[in-house]
Amino acid sequence: MAQNKETALSEALKAAVQSMSKKKQTEMIAGNLYSSYPVFKQFKPLAIGIHEALAAALPQYDTQLIGRVLSNHCRKPRYLKSVARGGKRFALDGKPVGAVTEEEQAAAQRQCEQLEERARLAEQTAKPQAAAPAPAATPEADQA
């Protein structure tokens, strides 16, 4: 009997969540991950295949949206820097499971460099526009 109630409650929760917009769902998933799993908040390198553990831990959410949130997390500079440093990978419970390979470190380092280069270029293109003086009024225009 208790299992039927749990299943019905789980299904109702899933239906309620899925009636929300995709954006709202991804925000909820991200909030859930960062509040429930310290490995996300601490930006530790995640275990390979962690998306499967997340799908099992969060059945009320669409697995594609979980994947989107996970992908966004793994592209953040802080996460990339953590992977570039190397070391252990971590499961949802914070226990080490495996290690970052040299190839993964190198790839993360390249991504960090690309992000930094894009930021520099964006800053350089923004400065000339911000520093450009406004066109001065001509005396002839004032006299007309």
C-alpha positions in Angstrom: 0.0 0.0 0.0 2.8 2.5 0.9 4.6 1.7 -2.3 1.4 2.6 -4.3 1.1 5.9 -2.5 4.8 6.6 -3.2 4.4 5.7 -6.9 1.3 7.9 -7.2 3.0 10.8 -5.4 6.1 10.4 -7.6 3.9 10.4 -10.8 2.0 13.4 -9.6 5.2 15.3 -8.9 6.6 14.4 -12.3 3.4 15.5 -14.0 3.5 18.8 -12.1 7.1 19.5 -12.9 6.7 18.6 -16.6 3.8 21.1 -16.9 6.3 23.9 -16.3 8.3 25.6 -19.0 11.6 24.0 -20.0 13.5 27.0 -18.7 11.8 26.9 -15.3 12.5 23.1 -15.1 16.2 23.6 -15.9 16.4 26.4 -13.2 14.8 23.9 -10.7 17.2 21.2 -11.7 20.2 23.5 -11.3 19.0 24.7 -8.0 18.4 21.2 -6.8 21.9 20.0 -7.9 23.7 22.9 -6.3 21.8 22.7 -3.0 21.8 18.9 -2.7 25.2 17.8 -4.0 28.3 19.6 -2.7 30.4 18.3 -5.6 28.4 20.7 -7.9 28.7 23.7 -5.5 32.5 23.0 -5.1 33.0 22.4 -8.8 34.9 19.2 -8.3 35.6 17.0 -11.4 32.5 14.8 -11.8 32.6 11.0 -12.2 32.3 9.7 -15.8 28.6 8.7 -16.3 27.3 10.9 -13.5 24.3 11.7 -15.8 23.0 8.2 -15.1 23.2 8.7 -11.4 21.5 12.0 -11.7 18.7 10.5 -13.8 18.1 7.9 -11.1 18.3 10.4 -8.3 15.9 12.9 -9.9 13.2 10.8 -11.6 10.8 13.7 -11.6 12.9 15.6 -14.2 13.3 15.0 -17.9 16.7 13.3 -18.5 17.4 15.7 -21.5 17.0 18.7 -19.2 19.2 17.1 -16.6 21.8 16.6 -19.4 21.4 20.3 -20.4 22.0 21.5 -16.8 25.0 19.1 -16.5 26.4 20.3 -19.8 26.1 24.0 -18.7 27.8 23.2 -15.4 30.7 21.4 -17.2 31.3 24.4 -19.4 31.7 26.9 -16.6 35.2 28.3 -16.2 35.5 27.2 -12.6 34.7 23.6 -13.4 37.0 23.6 -16.4 39.8 24.9 -14.2 39.1 22.2 -11.7 39.4 19.5 -14.4 42.5 21.2 -15.8 44.2 20.8 -12.4 43.6 17.1 -12.6 43.2 14.8 -9.6 40.3 12.6 -8.6 36.8 12.6 -10.0 33.8 12.5 -7.6 30.4 10.8 -7.4 27.2 12.5 -6.2 28.0 11.5 -2.6 31.4 13.1 -2.8 33.4 9.9 -2.8 36.3 9.7 -5.3 35.7 7.4 -8.3 38.4 7.5 -10.9 40.8 10.2 -11.9 41.0 13.0 -14.6 43.2 11.7 -17.4 46.0 13.8 -18.9 44.0 14.1 -22.1 41.0 15.5 -20.2 43.3 17.9 -18.3 44.7 19.2 -21.6 41.3 19.5 -23.2 40.0 21.5 -20.2 43.1 23.7 -20.3 42.4 24.5 -24.0 38.8 25.3 -23.3 39.9 27.6 -20.4 42.3 29.4 -22.8 39.6 29.7 -25.5 37.2 31.2 -22.9 39.8 33.7 -21.8 40.6 34.7 -25.4 36.9 35.3 -26.1 36.6 37.4 -23.0 39.6 39.4 -24.1 38.2 40.0 -27.5 34.8 41.0 -26.2 36.5 43.4 -23.8 38.6 44.9 -26.6 35.6 45.4 -28.9 33.5 46.9 -26.1 36.1 49.5 -25.0 36.3 51.4 -28.3 32.6 51.7 -28.5 32.3 52.9 -24.9 35.3 55.3 -25.3 34.1 56.8 -28.6 33.1 60.5 -28.0 29.6 61.6 -28.9 29.4 63.7 -32.1 30.0 67.4 -31.3 27.3 69.9 -32.2 28.5 72.2 -35.0 28.0 76.0 -34.5 26.2 76.1 -37.9 23.5 73.7 -36.6 23.0 75.8 -33.5 22.4 79.0 -35.5 19.8 77.5 -37.8 
